[in-house]
Amino acid sequence: MERKTLSVTGMSCNGCEQNVKNALQSLTGVNRVEADHEDDTVELVAEGDLADDDIEATIENAGYDVTA
């Protein structure tokens, strides 16, 4: 399993966290997602080879920005 932590801006509440979690959990191989709007972070645990571009695109399609 692979663990990734991303900086995500645009989340302002628990509902935003849930939106990001729901979007990422739709990706094949994602086992767990934790989002924190106060720290602007998203951590996910996935099996297999999940491409960073797919993760970032999923977050951006949900309305949030991934920062470096």
C-alpha positions as CSV (number, residue, x, y, z in Angstrom):
1,M,0.0,0.0,0.0
2,E,1.1,3.5,-0.8
3,R,0.5,6.6,1.4
4,K,0.3,10.0,-0.2
5,T,-0.1,13.4,1.5
6,L,-1.1,16.4,-0.6
7,S,-1.6,20.1,0.0
8,V,-5.1,21.1,-1.1
9,T,-6.5,24.6,-1.0
10,G,-10.1,25.7,-1.2
11,M,-11.5,23.5,1.6
12,S,-13.3,25.7,4.2
13,C,-15.5,23.3,6.1
14,N,-16.3,19.6,7.0
15,G,-18.5,19.5,3.9
16,C,-15.5,20.3,1.7
17,E,-13.5,17.6,3.4
18,Q,-16.3,15.1,2.6
19,N,-16.5,16.2,-1.0
20,V,-12.8,15.6,-1.5
21,K,-13.0,12.2,0.3
22,N,-16.0,11.1,-1.8
23,A,-14.3,12.1,-5.0
24,L,-11.0,10.2,-4.1
25,Q,-12.8,7.1,-2.8
26,S,-14.3,6.7,-6.3
27,L,-10.8,6.0,-7.7
28,T,-9.9,2.3,-8.0
29,G,-7.5,1.2,-5.3
30,V,-8.1,3.9,-2.8
31,N,-8.6,2.4,0.7
32,R,-8.6,5.4,3.0
33,V,-8.8,9.2,2.7
34,E,-8.4,11.8,5.4
35,A,-9.0,15.4,4.6
36,D,-8.3,18.4,6.9
37,H,-9.6,21.8,5.9
38,E,-7.7,23.5,8.7
39,D,-4.3,22.2,7.7
40,D,-5.1,22.2,3.9
41,T,-4.0,18.5,3.7
42,V,-5.4,15.3,2.2
43,E,-3.9,12.0,3.0
44,L,-4.8,8.8,1.1
45,V,-3.8,5.2,1.3
46,A,-4.1,3.2,-1.9
47,E,-3.2,-0.2,-3.3
48,G,-1.6,-0.6,-6.7
49,D,-0.1,2.1,-8.8
50,L,-2.3,5.2,-8.6
51,A,-1.0,8.0,-10.7
52,D,-0.4,11.4,-9.1
53,D,-2.0,13.1,-12.1
54,D,-5.2,11.1,-11.6
55,I,-5.4,12.0,-7.9
56,E,-4.8,15.7,-8.7
57,A,-7.3,15.7,-11.5
58,T,-10.0,14.1,-9.3
59,I,-9.4,16.8,-6.5
60,E,-9.5,19.6,-9.1
61,N,-12.7,18.2,-10.7
62,A,-14.2,18.3,-7.2
63,G,-13.5,22.1,-7.1
64,Y,-10.3,22.3,-5.1
65,D,-6.7,23.1,-5.9
66,V,-3.6,20.9,-5.3
67,T,-0.6,22.9,-4.5
68,A,3.1,22.0,-4.5
